[in-house]
Amino acid sequence: MGPLHSGETWCVTVSTVLTPVSERMKCLVGVLLYRPPLGGERTPGAAPRVHGLEAGHHHPGCRPPSPTGPWDKPTVEEAVDSGPRTVSRRYLSSLKNKLSSRDWRKSCQARTCPGPGTQEPEEKRIIQELLETEQAYVARLHLLDQVFFQELLKEARSSKAFPEDVVRLIFSNTASIYQFHAQFFLPELQQRLDDWTTTPRIGDVIQKLAPFLKMYSEYVKNFERAAELLATWSDKSPPFQEVITRIQSSEASGSLTLQHHMLEPVQRIPRYELLLKEYVQKLPAQAPDLADAQKALDMIFSAAQHSNAAITEMERLQELWEVYQRLGLEDDLVDPSNTLLREGPVLKISFRRVGPMERYLFLFNNMLLYCVPRVIQVGAQFQVRTRIDVASMKVRELTDAEFPHSFLVSGKQRTLELRARSQEEMISWLQACQAAIDQIEKRNETFKAAVQSPEGDTQEQELQSEELGLRAPQWVRDKMVTMCMRCQEPFNALMRRRHHCRACGYVVCARCSDYRAELKYDDNRPSRVCLDCYTFLTGNVLPEDKEDKRRGILEKGAAAGSEQSLMCSFLQLLGDKWGKSGSRGWCVIPRDDPLVLYVYAAPQDMRAHTSIPLLGYQVTAGPQADPRVFQLQQSGQLYTFKAETEELKDRWVKAMERAASGLSPGGPNDRDLSD
């Protein structure tokens, strides 16, 4: 077809190709299996790969209106303006909903079908309408492929004002769709209607051709990108816009925009479903075509769902690409098969700093990305600090009075203590992470069943000890201890500084961590470890000068005592009696030593700085000015405490009074232990 000149118009006609059915099907398969390269010259016979048939279901509908009826009208007004513009994601989502729901069918229910004013059966009139709309649709495809596409491609080759690949991307596989309908689907319909007297059936024809309608998935998936390219190059290239404007103003275009014509293939499959649904309803119960027509309707619905799935997949990939752009498009992260499950800000609980730090998490189906917001957000918005594989990840809630809504994420690469903004957000993160972990574990279900041991808890404890060095430990925070967790010597800023064992996470001094061992979670690099972990990981015998000494009376670990305690919390230590111990202490009454109060400088200390035998002490209230203060008094000894709340003070007073009287709290008969 030659170029369009002023005053010229196209008159589009569709001729019926009446060749044997078997020959046309052979040609159809050959046409649809051929796909030209993107950079090569496109031919009208190019087509996408043919996908296999998928099982589907049908939904009730009604007879569609004419091509310019009320069903088209709102869709066109949504998508088309007075000039070309980008189709929004909101519109694309609404289009997906139309393909999968019955909302768009409701607009057709008010329309009444014509009464039996003629002698022809109603089912034949429906097939006649199917043929007429198919002829109009093929004319629209001809306009898209043979006019818009060919004229734009010719202009791109002659003027070099815009790339040829842009034209091919805009029109996607329109040529394949056009060839399928013009050379196969329309002739089959025409021939069957001509032979209706002898062969009053259409279901077998649609069954034969319906699987090829899944080629629409590629067109629908490319639709948003095509609309964006169309809007971009219309503004960017005057020759591009001039060709489109000339064709749009022609009689063949019907004063409609290119976007309107491009929307026709997206709407076509739901129209087939509407017409075929009404055809099935009008068929008599004993009609020979009833079974074939019902099966054909199911196949048409499967094709519609295929297009719907294409839109969903396109949206997923688009969102995934936007996330990768925010992360800087790092090569080891970009994977189109990933699925983003959750993202959001969290606070990182530091082991050394006082306050938490702002961080950001991206949870995918196979990894958790721990990120830091960039100060200068040029290009990437976040910098990935750590990647934790979901396959080896564990999550659990932390009970920390100082940092509420906190949770632990433990992986082979690193262990993180994080804090959410609310209890609901923390639960949401835990559920999302656990769901991803469970999904991974399902894939290894057979392997896990083979190695599962019936011993239960004992086996679990052995596995936890064997994980030493295999996964990053949870580090104990610096401020939670005041002394080395191995030798119990107090820390100071000059002579005895804090260090972390990279295997167990304990806070230890330099002398107790003067060892190196290879850790598998850190790529077998030699790392600083404590003496106990060094012995376990390397198998070396303890040196004689490092053997354990006999524990003193104060060497009862605060953490162990807290887990098996009758009462424990922070208390303010008032008065001069405490000396240099500080104004705040972690106080514990152990369950295995219920008549003694141990006072630690921090919750993770391995040795208490004070122990008070409570037997015989009197528990009295403090000054009237502050109801949270209480005292322990005996023979000139006076210890003054202050709780954070009155309720906590009452609990401490009750526990100390029972211990002072020699009673074992929680015992069945409150047995007297004074003897």
Rosetta blueprint (number, residue, H / E / L):
1 M L
2 G L
3 P L
4 L L
5 H L
6 S L
7 G L
8 E L
9 T L
10 W L
11 C L
12 V L
13 T L
14 V L
15 S L
16 T L
17 V L
18 L L
19 T L
20 P L
21 V H
22 S H
23 E H
24 R H
25 M H
26 K H
27 C H
28 L H
29 V H
30 G H
31 V H
32 L H
33 L L
34 Y L
35 R L
36 P L
37 P L
38 L L
39 G L
40 G L
41 E L
42 R L
43 T L
44 P L
45 G L
46 A L
47 A L
48 P L
49 R L
50 V L
51 H L
52 G L
53 L L
54 E L
55 A L
56 G L
57 H L
58 H L
59 H L
60 P L
61 G L
62 C L
63 R L
64 P L
65 P L
66 S L
67 P L
68 T L
69 G L
70 P L
71 W L
72 D H
73 K H
74 P H
75 T H
76 V H
77 E H
78 E H
79 A H
80 V L
81 D L
82 S L
83 G L
84 P L
85 R L
86 T L
87 V L
88 S L
89 R H
90 R H
91 Y H
92 L H
93 S H
94 S H
95 L H
96 K H
97 N H
98 K H
99 L H
100 S H
101 S L
102 R L
103 D H
104 W H
105 R H
106 K H
107 S L
108 C L
109 Q L
110 A L
111 R L
112 T L
113 C L
114 P L
115 G L
116 P L
117 G L
118 T L
119 Q L
120 E L
121 P L
122 E H
123 E H
124 K H
125 R H
126 I H
127 I H
128 Q H
129 E H
130 L H
131 L H
132 E H
133 T H
134 E H
135 Q H
136 A H
137 Y H
138 V H
139 A H
140 R H
141 L H
142 H H
143 L H
144 L H
145 D H
146 Q H
147 V H
148 F H
149 F H
150 Q H
151 E H
152 L H
153 L H
154 K H
155 E H
156 A H
157 R H
158 S H
159 S H
160 K L
161 A L
162 F L
163 P L
164 E H
165 D H
166 V H
167 V H
168 R H
169 L H
170 I H
171 F H
172 S L
173 N L
174 T H
175 A H
176 S H
177 I H
178 Y H
179 Q H
180 F H
181 H H
182 A H
183 Q H
184 F H
185 F H
186 L H
187 P H
188 E H
189 L H
190 Q H
191 Q H
192 R H
193 L H
194 D H
195 D L
196 W L
197 T L
198 T L
199 T L
200 P L
201 R L
202 I L
203 G H
204 D H
205 V H
206 I H
207 Q H
208 K H
209 L H
210 A H
211 P H
212 F H
213 L H
214 K H
215 M H
216 Y H
217 S H
218 E H
219 Y H
220 V H
221 K H
222 N H
223 F H
224 E H
225 R H
226 A H
227 A H
228 E H
229 L H
230 L H
231 A H
232 T H
233 W H
234 S H
235 D H
236 K H
237 S L
238 P H
239 P H
240 F H
241 Q H
242 E H
243 V H
244 I H
245 T H
246 R H
247 I H
248 Q H
249 S L
250 S L
251 E L
252 A L
253 S L
254 G L
255 S L
256 L L
257 T L
258 L H
259 Q H
260 H H
261 H H
262 M H
263 L H
264 E H
265 P H
266 V H
267 Q H
268 R H
269 I H
270 P H
271 R H
272 Y H
273 E H
274 L H
275 L H
276 L H
277 K H
278 E H
279 Y H
280 V H
281 Q H
282 K H
283 L L
284 P L
285 A L
286 Q L
287 A L
288 P L
289 D L
290 L H
291 A H
292 D H
293 A H
294 Q H
295 K H
296 A H
297 L H
298 D H
299 M H
300 I H
301 F H
302 S H
303 A H
304 A H
305 Q H
306 H H
307 S H
308 N H
309 A H
310 A H
311 I H
312 T H
313 E H
314 M H
315 E H
316 R H
317 L H
318 Q H
319 E H
320 L H
321 W H
322 E H
323 V H
324 Y H
325 Q H
326 R H
327 L L
328 G L
329 L L
330 E L
331 D L
332 D L
333 L L
334 V L
335 D L
336 P L
337 S L
338 N L
339 T L
340 L E
341 L E
342 R E
343 E E
344 G E
345 P E
346 V E
347 L E
348 K E
349 I L
350 S L
351 F L
352 R L
353 R L
354 V L
355 G L
356 P L
357 M E
358 E E
359 R E
360 Y E
361 L E
362 F E
363 L E
364 F E
365 N L
366 N L
367 M E
368 L E
369 L E
370 Y E
371 C E
372 V E
373 P E
374 R L
375 V L
376 I L
377 Q L
378 V L
379 G L
380 A L
381 Q L
382 F E
383 Q E
384 V E
385 R E
386 T E
387 R E
388 I E
389 D E
390 V H
391 A H
392 S H
393 M L
394 K E
395 V E
396 R E
397 E E
398 L L
399 T L
400 D L
401 A L
402 E L
403 F L
404 P L
405 H L
406 S E
407 F E
408 L E
409 V E
410 S E
411 G L
412 K L
413 Q L
414 R L
415 T E
416 L E
417 E E
418 L E
419 R E
420 A L
421 R L
422 S L
423 Q H
424 E H
425 E H
426 M H
427 I H
428 S H
429 W H
430 L H
431 Q H
432 A H
433 C H
434 Q H
435 A H
436 A H
437 I H
438 D H
439 Q H
440 I H
441 E H
442 K H
443 R H
444 N L
445 E H
446 T H
447 F H
448 K H
449 A H
450 A H
451 V H
452 Q L
453 S L
454 P L
455 E L
456 G L
457 D H
458 T H
459 Q H
460 E H
461 Q H
462 E H
463 L H
464 Q H
465 S H
466 E H
467 E L
468 L E
469 G L
470 L L
471 R E
472 A L
473 P L
474 Q L
475 W L
476 V L
477 R L
478 D H
479 K H
480 M H
481 V L
482 T L
483 M E
484 C L
485 M L
486 R L
487 C L
488 Q L
489 E L
490 P E
491 F L
492 N L
493 A L
494 L L
495 M L
496 R L
497 R L
498 R L
499 H E
500 H E
501 C L
502 R L
503 A L
504 C L
505 G L
506 Y L
507 V E
508 V E
509 C L
510 A L
511 R L
512 C L
513 S L
514 D L
515 Y E
516 R E
517 A E
518 E E
519 L E
520 K H
521 Y H
522 D H
523 D L
524 N L
525 R E
526 P E
527 S E
528 R E
529 V E
530 C L
531 L H
532 D H
533 C H
534 Y H
535 T H
536 F H
537 L H
538 T H
539 G L
540 N L
541 V L
542 L L
543 P L
544 E H
545 D H
546 K H
547 E L
548 D L
549 K L
550 R L
551 R L
552 G L
553 I L
554 L L
555 E L
556 K L
557 G L
558 A H
559 A H
560 A H
561 G H
562 S H
563 E H
564 Q L
565 S E
566 L E
567 M E
568 C E
569 S E
570 F E
571 L E
572 Q E
573 L E
574 L E
575 G L
576 D H
577 K H
578 W H
579 G H
580 K H
581 S H
582 G L
583 S L
584 R E
585 G E
586 W E
587 C E
588 V E
589 I E
590 P E
591 R L
592 D L
593 D L
594 P L
595 L L
596 V E
597 L E
598 Y E
599 V E
600 Y E
601 A L
602 A L
603 P L
604 Q L
605 D L
606 M L
607 R L
608 A L
609 H L
610 T E
611 S E
612 I E
613 P E
614 L L
615 L L
616 G L
617 Y L
618 Q E
619 V E
620 T E
621 A E
622 G L
623 P L
624 Q L
625 A L
626 D L
627 P L
628 R L
629 V E
630 F E
631 Q E
632 L E
633 Q E
634 Q E
635 S L
636 G L
637 Q E
638 L E
639 Y E
640 T E
641 F E
642 K E
643 A L
644 E L
645 T L
646 E H
647 E H
648 L H
649 K H
650 D H
651 R H
652 W H
653 V H
654 K H
655 A H
656 M H
657 E H
658 R H
659 A H
660 A H
661 S L
662 G L
663 L E
664 S L
665 P L
666 G L
667 G L
668 P L
669 N L
670 D L
671 R L
672 D E
673 L L
674 S L
675 D L
